[in-house]
C-alpha cells in the first residue's frame, strides 16, 4: 500500500534555496537607489515585520528599510527607493535544490500524488520551477500568494487536495516553517514533516508537534518506508 495518497511540498527553504547571498542583494538595493550604504543585511532581516506580503512586497520592504534607517540616524533616506532596488536585485531564477530535495521529490512521485503549495505568487514562483526543471513535476500547484488566504490558513492545502481528490487524513505536507507549514498543514488535517532549511537549527519544534522531524530531505524516504510498514 502506498505510504500516503498525497504528498505536498513547500518550495522556498524546503525544495530550493536562493543562490544570491544577502550581502549581494543588500548592496544591490543601495546601488540601484544611489544611496550610501548603512547597516547590514542582518539589520534588515531583523526589521522585517512578519512574512512578506506577496501583493505588495515593496511596501513591506519599505517599512523595514525605514526601521533600519532610524537605527542609523538616516530617517530622511528614500526607503521606497531602497525597497525597489532590493526587488530589482533579487534574481528569482538563481535557485538550486537543497540537499536531498531532488531525490525526495522523485521518491514521492514514485509512490503518491504529488503537489506544491507555496505562499508566493505565480509570477515569482513559476520562474523558480522553470529554473529547477520541475515545472511539470507536480500533479497540482497552488500559488497561495494569489489567493485571498495564504498558509497557515487551511485554504491553500484544501485547494491542492480537492484538485487531487484526496483527503487530508492520508496526506503529508513537507515544509521548513513551523508556523506556516507545520501549523498550517495540521490545521488542514494533514500530517506534517518539518525540515528546517538551516542545518544549524536546533531540531526542537517548541510548541509545535510535527509528525516527522528531518535534518535534511535525505531522510525523507525513511518517512515513506516507516509509514508504509504501519499501513500494511
Buried (B, 14 or more C-beta within 10 A) or exposed (E): EBBBBBBBBBBBBBBBBBEBEEEBBBBBBBEBBEBEEBBEBEBBEEBBEEBBBBEEBBEBBBBBBBBBBEEEEBEEBBBBBBBBBBBBBBBBEEBEBBBBBBBBBEBBBEBBBBBBBBBBBBEBBBBBBBBBEBEEBBBBBBBBBBBEEBBBBBBBBBBBBEBBEBEBEBBBBBBBBBEBBBBBBBBBBBBBBBBBBEEEEEEEBEEBEBBBBBEBBBBBBEBBEEBBEEEE
